[in-house]
Amino acid sequence: MKTLQIVCLLGIITLGYTACKKDKMPEKTNQEKIIGKWNYISQANETTIPPNPTKTTTKPGKPGDYWSFAADGKIYYVMNASAEKSLGYNFNSDTEISISGEGAFTISELGETRMILRRTDEESNNRYSTTITLTR
């Protein structure tokens, strides 16, 4: 009888433990993660025109430069201490975003504090790449 009580007690404890486990929160999509204000860090441009070596230029952001992605499909941004402007954006897939007037970018990194957008265009044998780095 004592063994039956112990088995029942262990069963109740096990049931209570599994019932109290925290449920995992579902992972956010990139469309949800991107929303909010991001500090504009830099834009790197690479140009490859064979037979010349690749030329890289980097334009660093200035203090106060930002991009703010809103849920309404707009990016509100300030660059070089200018007045705030906006552009439209939409997702082509979970990893590709189109920005009005700029084209489609691949989201190559998107975490809590860093986002990297990349775009590559090819024309004949020439290749042009843009990498935009943003942080929170």
PAZA-598399 format. One record per residue: residue in one letter; x, y, z of N, C-alpha, C, O in turn. Coordinates in steps of 0.1 Angstrom, whole numbers, plus 5000, padded with zeros to 4 digits. Last residue first. Layout:
<pts>
AXYZXYZXYZXYZ ...
</pts>
This chain:
<pts>
R520654874665519654934675520454974687519855034696 T521954934631521954874645520854944654520355044650 L522754854597521954924607522054854621522254734621 T524354864567524454814580523654914590523855034590 I524154764534523654864543523654804557523154694559 T525854724505525654664518525254774527526054864529 T525754664470525554754481525254684494524354594494 S527554594440526954544453526854664463527754744464 Y527854524407527654634416526954584429525854534428 R529754404380528954374392528954494402530054544405 N530054334345530154424357529254394368528154344366 N529554204323530454144332530654224345531454184353 S526254304320527354244313528254174322527754084329 E525554374352525354434339526554394331527654434333 E524054304383525054264373524654324359523454314356 D523654384417523254404403524354364394525554394397 T522754314450523754304439523054314426522054244423 R522354414483521754414470522954404460523954464461 R521554364517522554354506521754354493520654294492 L521554464551520754454538521754454527522754534527 I521654374584522454394572521554364560521054254558 M521154474617520554424605521454464593522054574593 R521154414652521954444640521154384628520554284628 T519854344676520654464676521354504662521954604662 E518454104671517854204680518554344679517954444680 G519054044636519054004650518354114658517754204653 L519653964605518654034613518553974626517953874628 E521353954575521453934589520354024596520154134592 S520453984549521453884551521753854566522253754570 I517854034531518154054545519153944549518753834551 T518354174500518354054507518654094522519654164524 F516454424483517554384491517354254498516154224502 A515354574453515154464463516454434470517554434464 G515154944450515254804445515054704456514754734468 E514855214454516155154456516255014452517354964449 G512255294450513255374444514655314445515655364439 S511155134479510855224467512055304463512655364470 I512554824485512454964490512255054478512955044468 S511754494493511854594482511654734488510654754496 I513354224508512554344510512854444498513954464495 E513653894517513853994507512854104508511654084509 T512953694535514353734535514653844524515853874522 D510353634531510753654545512153714545512553764555 S509553824502509653694509510153734523510253844526 N509054084497508853994486508853844491508153764485 F507654334516508454214516508054134504506854104502 N508154684510507254564511508154444511509254454505 Y508055044515508754914515507754804515506654824520 G508555394507507755274509508555144509509655144503 L510055654526510055564514509055454517508855414529 S510455984539509955854539509955784526509955854515 K512356204561511656174548511156034549511355964559 E513256474582512756334581512056314568511156404564 A515856684571514556664576514156524574514556454565 S519356594578518256644570516956634577516856574587 A521656484589520956584596519856654588519556774591 N522256264572523056384571522356504578522356614572 M518956134572520356114567521056254567520456344561 V516255974585516956094585518456064581519055974587 Y513055814576514555814578515055964578514456054573 Y510655564576510955704579512455724583512955644591 I509255354555510555374562510655524564510655604554 K506155184555506955304552508155304561508255254572 G504254994562504954984549505755104545506055124534 D503155014587502255064575502955054562502455104552 A504954964606504154854602503254884590502754794583 A508055124598506755124604505955004598506154964587 F511455164605510455084597509155074605509055034616 S513555414603512555364612511455294603510755354595 W516955484603515855434595514855384605515255304613 Y519155774610518355654613517355614602517055694593 D521555984623521055914611520255794615520755714623 G522856064646521456104644520756044632519556054630 P526056084633525256074645523856134642523656244637 K526155944600526456044609525656034622524555964621 G527555654584526455734588526955844598528055834603 P530055624558529555604572528355694575528255804569 K530355474529529855604534529355574548528255514550 T533055324512532155314523531755454528532555544529 T533855144483533755274489532755264501531755194499 T535954934465535054944475535055094481536155144484 K536554774434536654904441535554914452534454894449 T538254494423537054544429537354674436538354674444 P540554544395540154494408538854554413538554664409 N539654514360540154594371539754524384538754444385 P538854404336539754324344540254394356541254354363 P535654404353536854334349537554404337536854464329 I534554584377534554594363535754534357536854594358 T532754604406533754514399533554524384532454494379 T532254784434532154784420533254694414534354714416 E530454814464531554744457531254744442530154714438 N529755024491529454994476530654924470531854974472 A528255034522529455004514529054964500528054884498 Q526955254545526655184532527955164525528755254523 S526355244581527155264569526455204557525555124558 I524355294602525855284605526655314592527455404592 Y521455424614522155394602523655404604524155504608 N519555264639520655354636521355324623521755204621 W516155204637517455144635518455264632518155344624 K512955154651514055244647515355184648515755114657 G510554914638511154994648512255084642512555084630 I510454594624509654714628510454784640510954724649 I511754354620512354474613511654604619512254714618 K510354144631511654184637512054324632512754394640 E508154104614507954154627509154214634509154314641 Q509454014592508554124590508154184603507954304604 N510753794601511553904598510654034596511154144599 T508753664628509153664614510053784612510053874620 K509553524660509053634652509553614638510653574635 E508753204673509753294667509153404659508153374651 P506453174700506753144686507853254681507753364686 M507653074732507053184724507353154709508553114706 K506952774749507852854740507052954732506052924727 D505452764781505352744766506352834759506552944763 K506852644810506552764802506452724787507352644783 K505352384829506452434820505952554812504852554808 C503352284844503752424848504952474839505352584840 A502952034836501852124834502352264836501752364830 T505251904845505051924831503952024828504052084818 Y504751924874505951974868505752004853506052114848 G502351774877502451914881503551984874503452104870 L503251524869502151584861502151734864502051814855 T505151474889505551474875504451544866504851634858 I503451464912504551564911505051584896505251694891 I501751254906501251384907502251494906502051594900 G503651044905502851074893502251214894502251284884 L504551044931505551074921504751114908505251204900 L502150964944502751094947503751134936503751254932 C501850704933500850814930501350944933501151044925 V504150584944503950594929502950694926503150774916 I503450604971504650674966504550684951504950794946 Q501150454973501050594976502250664971502150784966 L502250204966501250264957501050414960500950484951 T503850154988504450164975503550234965503950314957 K502050125008502850235009503550264995503750374991 M500849885000500050005000500950135000500650224993 
</pts>
